[in-house]
């Protein structure tokens, strides 16, 4: 996967070679690593797709990497879901 960042828009190339433009939504730290939440920028859907990638910085450059380890992906996804649950207001 190749990524390019310009004005918080990242171009992600999926396995089929399709370029998906995503906006950087947030960076989450979990177990000593950083992960980027990317939201599909040009989606016609009411809830656009969210892409989760490992995020690293080297000097002034930023890198977005695919998470190939299924166990790591599941752990990070579960952690993010707990964050979302904490953010939702409690109805009385």
C-alpha positions, 0 to 999 in steps of 0.5 A: 500500500502506498500513501501520500499526505497533503493537507490531511488527505492521504491517498491509500492504494488498496489491494486492487490498485484503487486509490482511496482518498482519506482524511486523517481523523485522529491518531490513537496511541495504544501499547507503545504504537500510534495508529491513524484513523482515516475516513474516506473523503469522497464517499457518497455514503451516510457513514463513510468507511473508516480505515485503521493503519499503523502510524509512524514518524521519522524526522519530518516524514509520516508513514501509514502502514497496513496492519497485517497482523490480524491479532494486532488489528483486532486488539486495536479495533477493540480498544478504539471501540472502548474509546467510542463507548466512553465518548457517548453521552449517557442518557437518563 
